[in-house]
Amino acid sequence: MARAIWSGSIGFGMVSIPVKLFGATEGKDISFNLLHATCGTRLKQVRWCPTDEQEVSWSETMRGYQYAKDQYVTLTDEDFEKLPLPSKHTIELSAFVKEDEIDPIFYERTYYLAPDERGEKAYALLIRTLEKKNLTAIATITIRKKEQLCALRPKDGALMLETLYYPDEIRSQPEMDLGSVKISDREFDMAAALIDLLRKPFEPEEYKDHYREALSQLIEAKLQGRDVVKSPAAREAKVLDLADALRRSVEAAKKDKPKRASRPRTRPAARRATRKVS
C-alpha cells in the first residue's frame, strides 16, 4: 500500500477516530527531460544566486514572502510548525450537507481516509451514518503547510476526503449576456433529441487518453526508426445553419447508436469514481 501522506484523527463530537490519508489519484502524463539541442545532454536545473554568482544547495535556502519590491520577511520550518492550527492533527467535522449542495467548481483533489485498527468501529459508524443520512461532512485539514477546506463522503465502504477551494479562490466567470439570443422551437427540439440519443450511464472505463496513446506510439515509432504517421487534418470549421447542423448531428447519432449499443461492456470488479479540479 502507498505511504500515508498525513496521519491524525477525525473529530466527531467527543469521538476521535485515528486515520491516515492516502492519495486517491495519480497523473499518467508522459514526462520528458530537457536536453541541450546541440549535443543531446540532459540539462540540470540549479538554484543560482546572482549576488554570490554560485549554485545554492537546498540546505542553504529559506522561504521569503515579498511584502515590497526586493523586501522579504523570512519563515523557517519551525515558524510553520508553531502556527496554532488544530487541523494539523485533527479533521474536525463542523457541518453536514447534501453532496449536491457543493458546486463541483470547489473540488480540488481526492484522497482516501483509512482508519487505524483501534478506530475501525467508529470509522464504520461514521460511514454508515453518512450513507443512511445521504450527507457529506465539511471540515478542515492542514497538509503541505496549508489549511484547506475539505469534504468527507462515503464511497464503496470507505471515506473519501476531497480538498475544496475557498470561495475567494474561485475566479469570477466571464460576463455574458445571453438574454437577447433567440432560439427557435425547432432548434430546441433537435438539440433535445440529440442529447437524448447520446444519453447513457457514465462508464469511466469506456474513456481513454487518446493524446497519451498517440504520444506513446510516436515515441515507439521513433525508437524503432519508423516513419511517423501524420494525423488526419482537422475538420475545417464551417459556419452552418444551426438547425441544419443539429439535424445532421441527430441523423449521424441515430446511425451510430446501434453500433455503440452492440459494444460489449466490461465492468471491473471494483470501480472508483474520482473528481479533478488540477
Residue, then its C-alpha position, 0 to 999 in steps of 0.5 A: m500500500a502507498r505511504a500515508i501522506w498525513s496521519g491524525s484523527i477525525g473529530f466527531g463530537m467527543v469521538s476521535i477516530p485515528v486515520k491516515l490519508f492516502g492519495a486517491t489519484e495519480g497523473k499518467d502524463i508522459s514526462f520528458n527531460l530537457l536536453h541541450a539541442t546541440c549535443g543531446t545532454r540532459l540539462k540540470q536545473v540549479r538554484w543560482c544566486p546572482t549576488d554570490e554568482q554560485e549554485v545554492s544547495w537546498s540546505e542553504t535556502m529559506r522561504g521569503y514572502q515579498y511584502a515590497k519590491d526586493q523586501y522579504v520577511t523570512l519563515t523557517d520550518e519551525d515558524f510553520e510548525k508553531l502556527p496554532l492550527p488544530s487541523k494539523h492533527t485533527i479533521e474536525l467535522s463542523a457541518f453536514v450537507k447534501e453532496d449536491e449542495i457543493d458546486p463541483i467548481f470547489y473540488e480540488r483533489t481526492y484522497y482516501l481516509a483509512p482508519d487505524e485498527r483501534g478506530e475501525k468501529a467508529y470509522a464504520l459508524l461514521i460511514r454508515t451514518l453518512e450513507k443512511k443520512n445521504l450527507t457529506a461532512i465539511a471540515t478542515i485539514t492542514i497538509r503541505k503547510k496549508e489549511q484547506l477546506c475539505a469534504l468527507r463522503p462515503k464511497d464503496g465502504a470507505l471515506m473519501l476526503e476531497t480538498l475544496y477551494y475557498p470561495d475567494e479562490i474561485r475566479s469570477q466567470p466571464e460576463m455574458d449576456l445571453g438574454s437577447v439570443k433567440i432560439s427557435d422551437r425547432e432548434f430546441d427540439m433537435a438539440a433535445a433529441l440529440i442529447d437524448l440519443l447520446r444519453k447513457p450511464f457514465e462508464p469511466e472505463e469506456y474513456k481513454d487518453h487518446y493524446r497519451e496513446a498517440l504520444s506513446q506510439l510516436i515515441e515507439a515509432k521513433l525508437q524503432g526508426r519508423d516513419v511517423v504517421k501524420s494525423p488526419a487534418a482537422r475538420e475545417a470549421k464551417v459556419l452552418d445553419l444551426a438547425d441544419a447542423l443539429r439535424r445532421s448531428v441527430e441523423a449521424a447519432k441515430k446511425d451510430k447508436p446501434k453500433r455503440a449499443s452492440r459494444p460489449r461492456t466490461r465492468p471491473a470488479a471494483r470501480r472508483a469514481t474520482r473528481k479533478v479540479s488540477 
